Amino acid sequence: MTPSQEAPWLSDTTRLLAAIGFTVFVVLTALSMLGPLLIDMSQDWTTTVPVVAQLVTAAAVAWAITALVVGPFSDAYGRKPILLTGVLLISLASVGTALAPNLETAAVFRMLAGVGGGMVPPTCIALIGDIVPVERRAMGVAVVTTQPGLSSVVGVPLVTLLAASAGWRAAFFAVGGVLLLCAVVLLIYTPQRQGQRKPLVLGTRLKQVGRFSVTWLLAFTNLTVRTAYGLIMTFFPSFLQVTYGLSTAELALPISIVAVGTTCGLFLGGKIGRSPHRLSLVAITILIATLPGLAVFTVHDQLWLTVAVTSVFMVLVMPLATLLFVVGTEIGGTARGTLTGILSGSGYVSYAVGAGIGGLAVANIGYSALSFALVASTIGSSLLLTFFIRTKAEDRAREYFQ
């Protein structure tokens, strides 16, 4: 193929990847923006931070359930309708949260946001697996998996500044509006399904993927590492406010620095994903992460030391989050959407686990208990990944799904 023949394909793929990346960026901003707003929201509704933090749990549970079942639908009917529906649901939920008069109403809209969230990132990853060649797929997947970090670097600080100047409700209105624009862009650039529609047979597809033990080994590994991420995103902003007396606006810079570490870690996972020793390398970084993890919520006297330690922790932990999806897209075959949906669901179960355990720990012990939760999470994911390597689970999964 000549360069002139390659250019249109590259151009189309690049535009679609850009649209996917920006959409996931906004979606994850919509789902992770509660952290720096918890204190303002709790004051508005006359309750406590641990109670309002359970809005994260509500969204995460809905996300996990939706991601589990939406994969077979995208495998059967195509990625585009699922993707558009998910984005529109999160837009509606963001506006609804902005209008919510109380915590109970907000919980309903956060669950709706979770339903939409369960549709978008896993479907995007499956779509990349459909259209991007194997040799470029690891970095294509990284376009999606780095968005949690980028949304924390740019999206959440912007939301924080907007909330500081115009109130937390204005931040939710703004995110809802941007998501409407994302839906229009995706409508234009997402390709229609090629070929005949496959039969749905929801139970059969889930059974095919779910009865294979490696599926759940991947899912539980993802759950443990994402629990650490969920703890940081949910409780680190309020920890800084309580410990160092920062205002909502002053949170923007520390959160951005930690988010840079998160983004670097996720991007590093895409780079490592092309290495033949990728699983062993990430198992080592996860184990090393226990050291800074122990210090994240126990350093109380130096703000920037706390921020630096947390950033290092995220650099070491987050490559695994990208790598698991790279493996999933490579081994999933025609059940790629179902497998990535289960992986995404397990990730957002971890948000519920992190918010629930973290809320109880903060309410009964204090923020320092969260560091021990981070250490348990990293050790658990390292052990599971080591077992995955020693049992040659990747080779067995590739053969099974093919």
N, C-alpha and C positions, 0 to 999 in steps of 0.2 A: 504494500500500500504506500502511495506517495504521500509526502507531507501535506499536499493540498487536499488529499482525501481524508487525512487524519484530522485536520483542523476543525471541520464542522462537528465531528464527534466529540473532540476535546472541548469545544466551546459549549455544546449542549450539556455535557456532563458537568463542566465547571459551573455553569449557571445553576444547574439543579443542585449541586453540592452546596453552593453559596446560599440558595434559598432554604435548603434543609438545615444548614448550619445556623442561619439567623433565626429560623423558626424555633429550633430546639433551644437556642439561646434565650429567646423570649419566654418560651414555655417553662424552662427551668428557673428563670427569674421569677415568673409568676408563682411557682411552687416553693421556691426557697427564700422569698422576700420577707417571710414572717419573722425571721430571727431578729433583725434590728428593730422591728416594729412591736415586739412582744410587750415591752413596758408601756408604750403609748396605748396599745390596744387594751391592755389590762386595766389601765387607769380609766379609759373611756367607759369600759363595761364594769368597773368597780370589782375587779377580781384579781387573781394573782398570776404571775408569769408562768408557773408550772401548769396552771389550768388552761391558759390561753395556748400554751405550747401543744396541747392535745389537738388543736386544729391541724397540726402537722400529722398527728396520728390518723385523724379522720381522712385526710387527703391520701396518706400513704397506704392505708388499708384499701381504699377504693382503687387506687392506682394498681396495687398488687393484684387484686381480683380481676380487674379489667385486662391487665397485661397478660394474665394467664389464659383468658379465653379469646382475646382479640387476634392472636396470631393465626389460628386456623381460619378466621374470617378473611384476613389479608392474604393468606395462602390461596384461598378459594376464589375470592371476588376481586382481588387486586389491592394494591397499596393506596391508590389515590382516594377512594371514598372514605376509607378509614382515617387517613391522614387529615383530610378536610374536616370531617366530623369532630375529630379530637381537638383540633385548633379552635373551632367555633365553640365547643363546649367550655374550654378554658377561658375564652374571651367572655362568654356569658357569666361564668362563675366569678371572674375577677370583678366585673361590674356589680354582680350580686353581693359580693363580699363588701364592696365599697358602700353599698346601700344598707347593709345589715344593721338592724337596730340593737341586736344583742348577740351574745355568744352562740346561742342555739341556732339562730338563723345563719350565722356565719359558718357554723359547722356543716349545715346542709350544702352551702355553696362550695365549701372546701372539698366535700366529698364529690361534688360534681366536677370540680377542677381535677380531682384525682382520677375520675373516670376518663376525662379527656387526656390527662397526662399518660395514663396507661395505654392510650392509643398511639401517641405521637412518636416518642423516641424509639421504641422497639420496631415500629413500622418503618421509620426512617432507616434504621440499621439494616432491616431486611431488604429494603429497596436498594440500598447501596450494595448489598450482597448480590442482588439481581443484575445490576447494571455495570458494576466496576470490576475490571479483570482481577484475577487472583493476585497478581504481582503488585497491584496498587491498592488492594482491598484494606490492608492494615491501616494505611494512612487515611483511606476513605472513611473507615469506621471511626478513626480518631477525630474526624470532623464533627461527629456527633458526640463522642465521649468526652472531648475537651470542653464542651459547652457548659457543664456545671462549673468548671473553673472560670471560664470567660464570663459567665453570667455573674459570678461572684466578684470578678475583677471590675466589671463595668456596670452590669445591670443592677445588682443589689446596692452598690454605692450610689448610683443615680437615684434609685428608689429611695434610699435613705435620705439623700439630700432633698428630694422632692417632698418626702414626708416631713422633714424638719421645717421646711418653709411653708408648705400648704396643707399638711396633715396627712395621716396615714391613708385616709379614704381617697385622697387625690391620687396617691401612688397606685392604688388598685384600679382606679378609673383609667389612668394612663396606660397601664399594662394591657387592659382589656381592649383599648383602642388600637394599640400596636398589633395585637394578635389578629384583629380584623384585617389589617393590611397584609399580614403574613398569609392569611387564608386566600386572599386575592392573588398573591404572588405564586402560591402553590397551585392554585387552580390553573394558572397559565403554564407553568413549567413542568409540573409532574406528568410523566407520560401515562397514557392509558394502558390498561392491561393488554399484553400481546397474547394471541392465541385464544383457545377456548377456555371458558370458565371451568374450573375444577369443581367436583362435588364437595360440599362442605363436610358432611359427616363429622360434626364437631367432636362427639365422644370418641370416635375412632382415631382422629388425629391426635387428640390429647392423650389417649391411651397408648398410641404408638410411641410418642415421644416420652410420656411420663413413666412408662413401665421400664425404661432403660435406666439403669442405676447411675450411669455417668451424667445423665441430665440433672439429677438431684445433687450429685457431687459438685457439678459446676454451680448449681443454684445456691447451695449452702456456702460454698466458698465466696460467691458474690455477696451473699447476705452478711457474712461476717465482716468483710472488708468495708461494705457500704454502711454498716452500723457505725463504724468509726467516723466516716464522712458525715452521717446524719447527726451524730453527737456534736461534732464541731459546728456544723451549719446552724443547728437549732440553738445551742446553748453558749457558744463562744461569744457572740455579741453581747448578750445580757451579762455574761461573766465579766467582760471588760467594763461594762457600765457599773456593775455592783462593786467590783474590786478597785477600779481606778477612777470612778466617778465621771466617766465620759458621757457627754450628751449624745443625743441621736445623731447629730451632724458630725460630731467628732469620731464616730465609729467608722466613717467612710474610708479613711486611709488605712487603719489597721485591717479592716476586712478585705480591702483591695490587696494588701500585701500577702495575706494568707491565701487569697484567691489566686495570686500569681503562682504561689507554690503548688496549689491544686492543679492549675492549668499545666504547669511544667510537668507534673507527675503524670497527668493524663496523656499529654503529648509524648512523653517519654515511653509510655506504654505502646503507642503506635510505632515508634522507632524500634523498640525491643521486639515488637511483634513480627519483624522480618528476620529475626535471628533464630538459628536452629536450636539455640540454648535458651530461648526466651522464658520458658517456665522456670528453669533453675535460677536464672538471673533475678526474676521477680520474687521468687521465694526467699532469696537472700535479702532483698531490699525490705520486704515485709517484716522479716525478723529483726533487722536493724532498727526499724521504726519503733520498736517497743521502748527504746531508750528515750527519744524525745517525747514519745507519747506519755510517758510517766510524768513528765514535767509540765505538760500543757496547762492543766488546771491546778497545779500545785505551786507554780511560781507566782508570788503575790506582791512583790515589791518593785519590779522593773517592767514597765509596760512593753518596751520594745524588745526586751529579752523574751517575754512571753510570746509576742508576735513572731519573732524569729524562730523560736523553737517550734511553734505551731506550723509555720511555713515549711520547715524542714520535714516535719512529720508528714505533711501532705505530699511533699515531693516523693517520699519513700513509699507511701501507702498506695497512692492512686494509680501507678502503672498497672497494677493488677486489675483494676476496674475496666480499663480499656482492653487489656489482653484477653479477658474472659469473653468479651463480645467478638473480638477478632477470631478466637477459636470457635465460637458459636457459629459465626457466618461461614467459616471454612468447612465445618463438619456437618452442618445442618441439612444440606441437600435440598430436596423439595419441601422439607418441613422447617426450613430456615426461619420463617416467620413465627411458627409455634415455639421453636426453641429460644429465639431471642425474646419472645414475649415472656416465657417462663423466667429467663434471666432478668429481664426488666422487673417483673413482678417480685422476684426475690429481693432485688435491690430496694424496692420501696416498702416491702415488709420490714426491711431493716430500718427504714426511717421510722416506722411505727414502733419497732422494738426500741430504737434509740430514744425516741421522744418519750415513750412510756417509762423505760428504765431510768432515763435521765431525769425526768420529772420527779419520780419517786426519790431518786438519789439526792437531788437538790433540795427537795422539800424536807427530807428526813436527816440527811447527813451534811450536805453542802456541796459546793462545786468541786471540791478536791476529789470526791468519790468518782467523778467522771473520768479522771485520769486512769484509774484502775479499770474502768470499763473499756477505755481505749486499748490498754495493754492486753486485756482478755480478747478483744476483737482481733488484734494483730496476730497474737499467738495462735488463735483458732484458725484464721485464714492461712497462716503459714503451714500449719500442720495438715490442713485439708489439701493444700496445693502440693505439698510433699507426697501425700498419699496418691494424688492424681498422677504425679510423675512416676512414682515407683510401680504403679499398677498398669502403666502404659495405656491410660484411659483414653487419651486423645486418638491413638491408633484404633482402638476398639470402637470408639464412637464414629470415626470416619467410615469404617467398614459397615457399621450398623445402619447409619443413615443413608449411605449410598446404595 
